[in-house]
C-alpha cells in the first residue's frame, strides 16, 4: 500500500516502541519520510481520550424515538402535503404516500424534561447526559453509501474510516489490544461490510479489528497449541521478527512492517484478550445492569465488552447493530413490533454503559456517539400495499446524540419541520458531525491529513465545521 | 525541505492528466469532475434531474437557456456553468445549502480549459471501441518479451524510470507457479531451474502450469468468487445446497482449456443450446448460486425477483464491469443506463422455472464422476440413480407459461410499471441483433468481438489475478465512477489478443506471465516507493499476500500433507468449534482421512459461517459476486498463523521430513527455507532459525510430555528414527518457515 508510517509521531519520538532493531528503524526512516508522519497527529487539548461509537445500521426513525411531532399524529393517515413531497426522492415509496403518525408515545425525561420515546425508558434515565442533535442530514439515501459516507466521509469504497483516522492520529503505542476494535450484532454486517472499519489508503495497521460476536470465542486461535508455553512463544516471535525485518530489508514492503507489528500485538493479545473478553469477571449487579449474560452474544454483552476494552486502553470501539431498517414490509421490519424489539435490545445496555462509565470516572474522557446512517420518512411506506407500518429512507433529517467526552450535557440542537421530514434549523451535516467528533478527540479536522496520490486527504474531505453548540 | 520534495515527487506520478495550457481530455479529466460533482442532479437520471438540465449530453449542455447556455463551447466566460461554480452564496453550484462542497481550483481549471478548447464530448472510454494502436515511440529491445513490456516500458520511459532488475530465479519460479496454479514448485524442478534459469526453461515451466488439474483448481477458485458459489442457500436458514457438480463443471472447463466465449455461453444459456447435454445444463447452475429463502412466511415471488435481479447485476458486473444494481430502483446516477435499460436486461432472466423453492427445483440428477463407466449398472438398478446428486439448473418456462416483464417501480417486486421487452443497454454502443432475444442471445452478445467491454473486463481480471493489481483498479466498475486504466492501450491490446486467440485464456496468461514486467523483482526502494507508492506504473512486481485458500494450500504442500483429488463433493477440514450455525442448527462435522488435506477450493462454503481461517484472510460470505477481495493485515491473521491446528499439523509434518532427511541442522534450515521461499537464507535468517531450534530443543529436553504434544498433536505418532525432542523443536522452527512474511507472500 502506501509508504508505511505506521509509527506515529509520538512513537517516533519515543523510538523503538515496537522493539524493532536498529536496522529496521533505519530502513523505516528512509522509506517513511518525515512527510508521512501524521500531520495534525498530536491531539491538542482533547476533551475525550477515547470513542465508543454505537451505530444503528439501517436508519432508526427519528420521529418515533427522539423528535416528537404532534402534527404527524394530527395528519396520520392523510395524504402527504404536496409541498412536502416536492422533489424528494425515495428508495421505495411510490405514488402519493400517506402520513404516518408515531405509534409510540413520548415522555419527558431529566431535569429539563426533554422528550424521548417511552421505548427507551432507561436511556431516559440518563437523558441529562445526552447532547441530542435533531437536525442531521446526509448526501446519501441507500444503506451502503450512507454508511460509508458517515464512517469514511465518502460514499464509495476506498477511504479510511473514522476509527482508522483516530488510530492514525492517536498513535499505536505499546498496547496489549488493537487501537480500534469492532463489535457487530444483528445477525449481519452493515451493508458496506468491512469497508466501514477499513483503513483505506492509511497504513493497514490502522484498520479496525473485528472481534467475533457469534457463539464461541470472540477471537479465534488465541490459545497456543499443546506443548508450547509462553517463553517458547516469545522465542518463536523473536525469530519471526528477525525474519520479518530481513524480508523488509530485501523488499521494503510497508505491509511487512505492519505484519511484524501485528505478530507482536497478537502475542500480547494472547494474554489480554481472554482477560478482557471474560465477562464472568463482572459482578452480577453489573451484568444485570447491562442485561448481559455470560456466554451469550448480544448487544448488551458488546456494550459491556466495550467498557472493558476502553478500560484496558483501547481508544476506539465501534459497535454495529443491524436491524433498524423499519420499512414495514413484513413482521421483520415492522414499526409496531420490530422497532420496540430493537429498542429493547439496546436501551438498557446503552444506559448502563453511560452510568457505568460515569461511576468509574471515565465518562468525562470517553465520547459516546450514537448514530444511524440516515433518518426515515414521515410517510408510511406501504410497499406493495403492505399492511405493516414502516418508513422509507430519508437523508434530509435524522437524529444522533453524543454523551460524555466534552459533549454538552442536557442539550438539544436543531429542529426539523413540523412533520419531522427535513432539518430546518441549525442544520448539522454528516461532515460537521465528523469535524466535531475529531475536535473532541483533540484533532482539527482540517489538519489531520494524509498525502495520497498527490493530494492531502482528510476525513471531512473539503467540508465540515465543528458544531460549537455541542461542546461543553 | 524533505517534505516539499516528497510532495513534488508524488504529484509527478499521480497527475498524469492534462498539464496547464493543454486542452483536458474529456474522458480522463472532465468526466470525473462532471460525474462526481454534477451528475447526481444534472445527469442521466431523469427523476433526480434538477432545473431540467443535463450535463451528460452535449446537446443539452450547449442548448440555449435563458441568459446563457450552461456551456458555450470556446467561451468559458459566457458559460453559465462557470459562473455558477465560481459564485458564492445561493447561486453557487453544487449548492451549498445541500451541504455540497465547492469545486476545487484544479477542477474549475479543467472545466474552464475544456470549454475554452471547444467542450468536446466523447463517450466514456470503456464504451468506445478498442483502439489497439501500438505506441509509435516504442523500440524493441532485450527487455521487451511480450506486448505487455512494450507499453509498460513506454510509460516508464515517459516518467524517466527504469524497470526493476529481474527476480532471483528460484523466487521467480515460485511466483510463476503460485500465480498460475496456487501452488509452489517442487524441489527437483526448483533446483533444475535455478541451475539453468533461461527464458526457454521459464517458458517451459509456464507452459506446464497452463494445463492440468492444479491450474484448473486455481482458476476455478477465482471464478467461484465471481459466481458467488457456496454450498449453502443463504438467508436466515442457510440450509446446505448440493451444487458442487457445477464446481466440477468449472474445474473441467479450465482443465480442458475451454475457450472463454464457450465458457460464457454455456454458463449463461447452456440449457438453450441446440442438443443441450446434461453438462451444458449443469453449467447453468452459475445463476442458481443465487440465494434461496427457506424461511417460513416469505413471499416466494419476492425472493424469485431478488434472484433474477442478482442474475442481472452479477452478469453485468462479471462480464461488463458495470454496477447495474443502481439502475434497479432509479436510472443510474453516473452511468448512462436508464431504469428501462435495466429491466430490459432483467427480461432475459425472467423466464426461468425456479421460484425460490426449498427443494431448489428445477434440478437435474446426474451421475457423479466417480461412478462414470458404471452407467449400465445404473440402468439396471434404478435405485442407484436415486443416490445421484441433484443440481439446481436454469430451465426456461414453456412457451405457454412465459411471464411478461415489467419495469418494477422503485425496484419493488410487485409495483409493476410499463411492460418491457428484452434488450441490452444502448449506451454500451453495440446492440444485440433483433432475432436473439433470449439468454442465449444475451450470452452471445457479451462475447461478440464488437462488444466494447467484455474482453477488456476479463483481460483486466486475469491481469489482476496474476500481477496483483488491475490495469483498471476497480475490477468490477468500468463506469465513469471507476478508476481509469493506467495503460489504456495495453488493456486494449490484451483484449484484442484474447479475442483473436479464440478467447484462449491461456494465451492471455502467456502474454502476462512471460513478460519481463512480471519477471521483475518485487523489491521496492525508498525512491520507487516515493515516486509510485502503489506501483501503478508497474516498475516493479507487486508483492502480494497469498489469498486465504492459497495460503492454506501452500502450507499443506510445502509440508507434504496436501492431498490431491480432483473434483468431488465439498469437504470439511478441521476448524475451531464456532458453535451451531445460527439458524439451521447444523454443526461442523469435520472430514476424516485425506479429505482433511484437500485444497481450499473443495472446502465446504457455508454462507452464514464461512471457514474460520479463510475469513481471517479476507474470504467473503459469497452472498454476492465479489470482484476483488480486500487484503487486510490484522493481528487476527497472526493468531491464525500461530495457532490454527491446520498450520501446526503442517509444521509437524514438515519437521519430520526435514529431521529424517537431513542429520545436520544447517542442511535442514537451508532445505526448509529453500522450499518455503525458493532461495537460500541469509546469514541472519539462518541464525534466527537455528537459534530458535536450539532454544526449543533445550526447553523440550526437560519436558518430554510437552515435546510429545508439540510434535504429535494432532498429526499422530512419530515415525521411527525421529526423536521426539528434535521433532518438537523443529516443529516450531518449521512453523516459522511456513508463516514468515516471505512464505505467505509472492
Interface residues (C-beta under 8 A of the other chain):
Chain A: X1 X2 X3 X30 X31 X33 X34 X35 X36 X87 X89 X90 X91 X92 X93 X94 X137 X139 X156 X178 X187 X194 X195 X198 X204 X205 X207 X209 X210 X214 X215 X216 X217 X219 X220 X221 X222 X223 X224 X225 X226 X227 X228 X229 X231 X232 X233 X235 X236 X238 X239 X240 X242 X243 X244 X246 X247 X248 X250 X251 X252 X253 X254 X255 X256 X258 X259 X260 X262 X263 X265 X266 X267 X269 X270 X330 X331 X383 X384 X385 X427 X429 X430 X431 X451 X453 X454 X455 X461 X462 X463
Chain B: X2 X3 X6 X7 X10 X11 X13 X14 X15 X47 X48 X50 X98 X99 X100 X101 X102 X104 X236 X297 X329 X330 X409 X410 X411 X412 X413 X414 X415 X481 X522 X523 X524 X525 X526 X529 X530 X533 X534 X543 X545 X576 X577 X578 X579 X580 X582 X609 X612 X613 X616 X630 X632 X633 X634 X635 X636 X637 X638 X639 X640 X642 X643 X644 X645 X648 X682 X684 X685 X687 X688 X689 X691 X692 X695 X696 X699 X700 X705 X706 X707 X708 X709 X710 X711 X713 X728 X732 X733 X735 X736 X739 X740 X741 X742 X745
